[in-house]
């Protein structure tokens, strides 16, 4: 599996925990159908697995009020009204994805087509000892630090991405491990693949372009 958006998961868990200390709004089988939290009739079914492999399934249904939702745990008769919205529980797995999954916050060495930068103390220099142009360096570091994934390539895009060469590649060495990021443009869609994962992740045109259009000459210390 892939890391989930911690804040989104925590929000749901807090709402579920609060409900367990309250009173259920209903407990009958007809109520499950009416509030759409039955095993066979629901608006959202969320299956969670902890690091200890404990599993739990929650059904989300109708909304009794603004930012409220009826919910029931699988195997439990009690139906609660949670301070939560179905809009905060995406219907697709990609919607739960940690958007910061591929960010590179503390690179020590960065290599791309035509440049190699090495961190020396608090500064950076090229492999030949030149100083990169500060604004271009900041653009590179910001692009890696703030890289956001917004989804996963679908079954239609994946074969096309596998069959083609990347538009550009960046390799970043961090204290704990190296990271190889390959970037792809497919029509008006943009994707990145991290060597740690098998999947291709979709990113915005902005995140793609600000790394693709870096000035190699300036990164190498030129004007």
Secondary structure as GFF3:
##gff-version 3
##sequence-region A 1 223
A	DSSP	alpha_helix	6	20	.	.	.	ID=ss1
A	DSSP	alpha_helix	29	34	.	.	.	ID=ss2
A	DSSP	beta_strand	44	49	.	.	.	ID=ss3
A	DSSP	beta_strand	55	60	.	.	.	ID=ss4
A	DSSP	beta_strand	69	73	.	.	.	ID=ss5
A	DSSP	beta_strand	80	82	.	.	.	ID=ss6
A	DSSP	three_ten_helix	86	88	.	.	.	ID=ss7
A	DSSP	three_ten_helix	93	96	.	.	.	ID=ss8
A	DSSP	beta_strand	107	112	.	.	.	ID=ss9
A	DSSP	beta_strand	115	120	.	.	.	ID=ss10
A	DSSP	beta_strand	123	126	.	.	.	ID=ss11
A	DSSP	alpha_helix	134	145	.	.	.	ID=ss12
A	DSSP	beta_strand	149	152	.	.	.	ID=ss13
A	DSSP	alpha_helix	155	163	.	.	.	ID=ss14
A	DSSP	beta_strand	168	174	.	.	.	ID=ss15
A	DSSP	beta_strand	178	186	.	.	.	ID=ss16
A	DSSP	beta_strand	189	194	.	.	.	ID=ss17
A	DSSP	beta_strand	201	203	.	.	.	ID=ss18
A	DSSP	alpha_helix	205	212	.	.	.	ID=ss19
A	DSSP	alpha_helix	216	219	.	.	.	ID=ss20
###
